[in-house]
Amino acid sequence: MNHQIKSTQQDYFRGKVALVTGGGKGIGREIARLFGAAGCRVAITGRDPDALDRTAQEFRKNGIEILTVSGDVSRVDDCRRVISRCVDGYGQLDILVNNAGMTMRGMFRDISLELFHGIMDVNFRGTVNMTKLSLDELEKSGGSVIFISSLAGLKGLPGVSPYCSSKMALTALGESLRSEYGGRVHFGTLYVSFTENDPEKTMYNENGELIPLKRDKTASSQNDVARSVLRLVHKRRRYAVMTAGGKLIKLVYALFPNLAEALITRFAGGSKLYAYDRLDARD
């Protein structure tokens, strides 16, 4: 048994089918790996077929059953194809993890509408596409949908307006769907803190150019995120906020909104945290 997987989790996940978007790299790859280690049959999708193939080879060497389908979640036809291939290949769908995403850094006045819309297309509309088209299968299985959000989805921050907008929208989507489905399908949102990235990971600047992402210090590992996703599904929780610092930030936002906004503005102006070489990128 994988030392990271509890026996109760293995009992719960054994034989289930988990589909992870953005699953060829980074956080998505680790989420898929941990589901596989817990006994799930795994499907991953992403825009980079080479990354999907590398991940599949690694997983199979470790005894994880995996299916790969290249596709772009912002394209409805791609989403239909991904879901159809998953259900045709495995006969069911129990878990959908909406992980694929992109972001950039730049002030609102400097970024193009095309870039803003592109980020919303992947982070929000892509999640809507995959969720909408999966729900018939997930309702059959009484399954789970997980939205990978961010601490930036708790409050709007300077220099990341497209990213914040897309991640905050996931909260509303999850709340609406929980009300509509009444427990027949589980919807959970994970608010991720700063997390380690793959060495080759990139991000967009305000001109829409891909530049390297560098991060000297991180609050969470990719495995931390993956384990949080498994707990969210296993316990069928509505949401989880990662790290003690993230929980404190959420509390401060709720209790002292004016003070929080003033501190954020002041902090962002002098902190390298919001510099262009510090941001999350496309998965």
Secondary structure, DSSP 8 states (H G I E B T S, - for coil): --TTS-HHHHHHHTT-EEEEETTTSHHHHHHHHHHHHTT-EEEEEES-HHHHHHHHHHHHHTT--EEEEE--TTSHHHHHHHHHHHHHHHS---EEEE-----B---TTTS-HHHHHHHHIIIIIHHHHHHHHHHHHHHHHT-EEEEEEEGGGTS--TT-HHHHHHHHHHHHHHHHHHHHHTTSSEEEEEEE-SB---TT-EEE-TTS-EEE---S--SB-HHHHHHHHHHHHHHT-SEEE-SHHHHHHHHHHHH-HHHHHHHHHHHHHH-GGGSTTS-----
